[in-house]
Amino acid sequence: MEGFSYSEDSRSASTSLASSDVLPRNNVHVIGEGKQPLLLCNGFGCNQHIWRYLVPSLAQHYQLVLFDYVGTGETDPAAYDPHKYSTLAGYAQDVVEICQALALRDAIIMGHSVGAMIALQAAIRAPEHFAKAILLTATPYCLNEPGYYGGIERADALQMVALLETDYQTWATLFASMVMGQGHPTSLGEELIDYFCALDKGTARQFIEISLFSDNRANIPRLHLPTLLVQCADDVVAPTEVTEYLLQHLPHASLVTLPVAGHCPHLSAPLETLAAIQDFLASPGVAVPVG
């Protein structure tokens, strides 16, 4: 992708953030022919290349803001702070700082999987930057609890983390298989394995722990933006019970359920995912003021 660029207005607006090198820190790229910003938040372990099937079409109509989380992709490993990134709030703060550095307004924020919860936290923290939200295969909490079905038993999640410590390659293979789902080209699962194996082991463990064990349910009603949920019909990570929970608790949500398996529709069903996104973005939806 071409190097990131931003306007002179954005450049002056980001002066206060210059000392922290926000844009280089997160390997930010801005591309596209449109004016309205569309910021893309990756899922666990992935980098901005994961969006490549959607980018060509979206770039014709939007100003796409792509980035990598610190500790992933082409970011500087020295920038990783284990304390800051021990919660999703640290990643959400980076998203907000990217928005500030680029002086984004009326932006659409789109996140996949745990990136959907990072996007949600960023939109709640700094709603002045955003007009709409798109959450791909979102789940506010992965674990089963009394009265809530997240899809994963706590004991299984703990075993998953333990396997990461003892046999990283096997963990990456099994986790990629679970996330990708059945019936898709082997190359897509191998791509996920490559993303996971590119991570530092300590970074991967911390990120998977907050992905599996973070409970974001209390934040869901606080998102006061027109929101599109794109879910898959057969997804072990975000099962239909999770979709029903989100619809009940998101104030302004609509749902598109794709007739596909797995947790990565932007890889396995990009045309269907793109159609759902474009239909939603073409609708006039107005953000509801908070307070």
N, C-alpha and C positions, 0 to 999 in steps of 0.2 A: 504494500500500500504506500501511497505517497506520504510525504512528511506532513505533520499536523500544521495547520495554519489557522489564523484567526484575525479578525478585523482590528483596525486601529482602535476602535471604540472598546473592543474587548481587551485589547492590549493595555489600554490605560486603566480599565476597570480592574485589571488583575495585578496592579502594581503592588498592592499590599501583600499579595501572595507570592511575589517573585522570589523572595528569599527561600521559599520552601520548594521551588522548582516543581510545582504541581504537575505540569503537563509532561515534562520529561520523566518525572517519577513514575507516572502511570502509562507511559508510552502512548500518549494520546494522539490519535489521528482524526482529522476533520475532513470529510470528503462529501461530495454530492453537489447537485445543481439547484436544490431547493433552498428556501429561506428558513422554514421552520425546523428547529433542531429535533433530532431523534437520537437519543442517547441509549446505547446498548450495553447492558450489564450481563456479563458472561455467567454461566453456571460453574459449578465446582471444578477447579483444576484446569479449566479451559482458558484460551486466550481469544483475542478478537477475531482470529481466523475462523472460528467456529461459525460465524455469521455469513460466510462467503456465498452461500446459495441465495441469501436474501438481499445482500448488498447491492448488486447491479440494478435491480428493479427499484429498491427503496431510494437509492442515490439519485435517481432521476427526478424525484419529487421532494426530497428532504435533505437537510444538512446533517449527515450522519456523524455522530461523535462516538468513536470506538476507542477502547482503552483496555489495558490489562491491569488486573489487581496486582498490587505489590506482592512479590513472591511467585508470580506466574509470568508466562510469556517472556517478553524481552525487557522486563523491568530489572532494575539494579538489585541484586540480592542483598547488597549492603543496606538498602532502604527498608528491609523487613524488620519490624519491631514486634517481637513476640507478645509483648504486653498489649500494644495497641490492637493487634490483630487476634487477640484472644476472644473477641466478640464480633458479631456482625456490625456493631456500631462503628468500629474502626474502619471497616470497608465503606460503610455508608458515609462516613465523614469525608473520605477521599472523593466519593462521587459528588458530594456537595461542593467540595473545594474545586473540582473540575468545572462544575457549573458556574461557580464564582469567577474562576480564572477566565472563562470564556464569555462571561456576562450573559448566560443563557436566559431567555425568557420565552414563555409559551412553548416550552419543550415537551416532547413526548418521551417518557422514560419506559424502556422495555427491558425486562429482566427474565432470565431463564433459571428455573429451579431455585437454588439458594440465592442466585442473583436476583430473583423476583423479590425475595425478602430484603435484600440489600437495597433494591430499587424502592421498595415500599418504605423502608426506614428513611431513605434520603428524601423522598417526596413528603413524608410527614415532617421531617426536620426543617426542610426549606421549601415549602409549597409555592413560594413566589416564583420559582424557576419553571414550574410544570403546569401543563394544561390537561394531559391525559396520561394514563398508565396502561401498559400491556404486560400481563403476567403469564409467561409460558410455563406450563406444568408446575404451577406454584403449590407449595405446601407450607403452612405456617408452623407445623410441628410434625416430625416424621414418626414419632413413637406412639404406640398404643397406650392409652391411659383409661382409667374408669370413666365412662361417658364420652370417650373420644377415640376414634379409630384413625391412627395416622398411617398404618400399614406395616410398621416394623416393630417387633418386640425388642424391648430394651436389651435383653440377653443377646439377641442376634446382633444388635448394634455394637455391643461391647466386644463380641467375638470378631466383628469386622475390623474394629480398631486394633485388636490384639493381632490379627493376621497381618495387618499393615506393618506392625513392628517386627514380626518374625519372618515374613516372606513377602516382600514388597511386590515382586513381580506377579505372584499368584493373586495377591490382593487386587492389584490393578486389573488383571484379567477378569477375575470374578466380578468386581465392581462394575467394570465396563459392560460386561454381559448383562448384569442386572439392570443397569441404566438404559442400555440400548434396546433391550427387549428382543422378542423373537421375530423372525421373518424378514430381517433386513440384511443387506450385503455385509459380508464379513469385513470388508474394508472400513465400514463405519465404526464397528467395534474396535478395530485395530487403531483407528484414529484416536478414539478416546483413550486407549491404552497408552498411546504415544504422549498424549497430553498429561496423563497422570504420572507417567514415568519420568517426564521432564521436570517434575516438581522435586524440590528438596524434601527428603523424607520427613524431617521435623515440621516443615511447613505444611506438607500434606496431612500429617497427623492432626495438627492444630486446626486446619481448615475442615477436615472431615468431621472432627469432633463438634465444632460449632454448627456444621451443617446438619448433623444428625440430632444433636441434643438441644439446640436452641429452640425455645418455645416463644413463638412470635404471635400467639393467638390474641394477646391483649392489644397488639398494634393494629390488627385488621380493621376494626371499626373506625380507626383514626385516619384512614385514607379517604379524603373527600375529593376524589377526582373521578371523572368518568373512566371506568376501568374495564378492560377486556380480559377475560380469562380464556386462555387457549389450553385445553386439556386433551389428553389422549384417552381413548375408550378403554384401553388395557395398559395401565401404568402401575407397577408395584410400588413405586416411590410416591406417587400422588394418586391414590385410588379414588374411586367415585365418591366415597364418603368424605374425603377431603374437599373435593369439588363442591359438594353440597354444603359443607361447613362454610366455605368461602362465600358462596352465594348468599347464605343466610346472614353473614356478618359484615360483608363489604357493603357500604351504603349505596354505591352507584355502579354495580357490576352487571355485565352481560357475559354470556358464556357461549363459546363455540367448542364443541367436543368433536375432535377429529377421529374418524373410524380407523385408527392405526394403533399399533402396540408400541410401548416404550415410553421413554421420558425425554426424548430429544427430537421433537417434530421438525425443528428447523434443519435437522440433518436427514431424518428419515422420510419426511413428508413436506419438503420445502414449498412446493406449489400450493398445497392446501393451506399451509401456515401463512404464506404470503397473501393468499386470497382473503383469509380471515382478518389479517392485519389491515389490508387495504380497505375492506368494507367498513371496518370500525373507524379508521382514520377519515374516511369520506363522510362519516356522519357528523352532524353539527355539534354534538355534545358539548355542553358548557360546564366548566368546573363549578362546583357548589362552594360558596364561601364558607370558611370555618368560623365558628363563633357567632 
